[in-house]
Amino acid sequence: MSGTQEASVKTPSRGRMWLAGVLGIAAMAVLLALGTWQVQRLHWKESLLATIDQRMHAAPISLTEAERLFAQTGDVDYVPVTVTGSFLHEGERHFLATWKGQAGFFVYTPLRLEDGRFLLVNRGFVPYGMKDASSRAEGQVPGTVSVTGLARNPLSEKPSGMMPDNDLAKNVFYWKDRDVMAASAGLPSGYALVPFFVDADAAPNPGGWPVGGVTLIDLPNNHLQYAVTWYGLAAALAGVLLVSWAGRRRSPRR
């Protein structure tokens, strides 16, 4: 075989080797970037969980202070607050939920404040068969009450396109649309609404229902596991590239 023919055979092989190397390095860079992103998410999630824990164990603040905080930051999630007013029980809204494995509803009831405004309070859970308030009449507390609980941010939109639309005719809510909850609760014309919710604490209600203290904190923190996975894949790929490169270096040349 002539030198020209031999070069034509070797050139494609050498080109494929370089192409594989470039693609391998690019893939490794992507894996490292994904791992780094998960580390950043880990730090963010740990900071968020620490903030939630700190807030939940703080002393309750007044509604005025909570509103001031919300106006400044737009965030009052899990801030303990104490509010005073009277429940408009006939306007309660029912949010489909499960609690300790049992299907039912979280009962959101308008609380008329002393200044005439309204606040939607999640009084707690009732089983599916107790949706009708007449089945738990003892828990429909009359008159002025004080409620301590956790402030919760409103949602700006439906969390997912897969989620069903709220069924106003049946008074069943699948997502917490604060404005629609209030608009369908029979509040007086021209009502003013506090811009967030309050989840009542576990203080027992007469008759036992609703059961308060149902705030769910479901923030999985798997970012470390994901980071290790991406970095591990990057390391494995680096090993494959090094072995391949070393093998090429040891191959006898003709």
CORLIN-V618167 format. One record per residue. N is the residue number from 1. PHI is phi as a letter, one per 40 degrees, with the letter a starting at -180 (NA if undefined). Layout:
N_PHI / N_PHI
//
This chain:
1_NA / 2_c / 3_c / 4_c / 5_c / 6_c / 7_c / 8_c / 9_c / 10_c / 11_c / 12_c / 13_c / 14_c / 15_c / 16_c / 17_c / 18_c / 19_c / 20_c / 21_c / 22_c / 23_c / 24_c / 25_c / 26_c / 27_c / 28_c / 29_c / 30_c / 31_c / 32_c / 33_c / 34_c / 35_c / 36_c / 37_c / 38_c / 39_c / 40_c / 41_c / 42_c / 43_c / 44_c / 45_c / 46_c / 47_c / 48_c / 49_c / 50_c / 51_c / 52_c / 53_c / 54_c / 55_c / 56_c / 57_b / 58_c / 59_c / 60_c / 61_b / 62_c / 63_c / 64_d / 65_c / 66_c / 67_c / 68_c / 69_c / 70_c / 71_c / 72_c / 73_b / 74_g / 75_a / 76_b / 77_d / 78_g / 79_c / 80_c / 81_a / 82_b / 83_b / 84_b / 85_i / 86_b / 87_c / 88_c / 89_c / 90_c / 91_b / 92_c / 93_b / 94_b / 95_b / 96_c / 97_a / 98_b / 99_a / 100_f / 101_g / 102_b / 103_c / 104_i / 105_a / 106_c / 107_c / 108_c / 109_b / 110_c / 111_b / 112_c / 113_c / 114_c / 115_c / 116_g / 117_c / 118_b / 119_b / 120_c / 121_b / 122_c / 123_c / 124_h / 125_c / 126_b / 127_c / 128_d / 129_c / 130_b / 131_d / 132_c / 133_c / 134_c / 135_c / 136_a / 137_d / 138_c / 139_c / 140_c / 141_c / 142_c / 143_g / 144_c / 145_b / 146_b / 147_b / 148_b / 149_a / 150_b / 151_c / 152_b / 153_c / 154_c / 155_c / 156_c / 157_a / 158_c / 159_c / 160_a / 161_c / 162_c / 163_c / 164_c / 165_c / 166_c / 167_b / 168_c / 169_c / 170_c / 171_f / 172_b / 173_b / 174_c / 175_a / 176_c / 177_c / 178_d / 179_c / 180_c / 181_d / 182_c / 183_c / 184_c / 185_c / 186_g / 187_c / 188_c / 189_d / 190_g / 191_c / 192_b / 193_b / 194_c / 195_c / 196_a / 197_c / 198_b / 199_c / 200_c / 201_c / 202_c / 203_d / 204_c / 205_c / 206_d / 207_g / 208_g / 209_b / 210_c / 211_c / 212_c / 213_g / 214_b / 215_d / 216_c / 217_b / 218_b / 219_b / 220_c / 221_b / 222_b / 223_c / 224_c / 225_c / 226_c / 227_c / 228_c / 229_c / 230_c / 231_c / 232_c / 233_c / 234_c / 235_c / 236_c / 237_c / 238_c / 239_c / 240_c / 241_c / 242_c / 243_c / 244_c / 245_c / 246_c / 247_c / 248_c / 249_c / 250_c / 251_c / 252_c / 253_c / 254_b
//
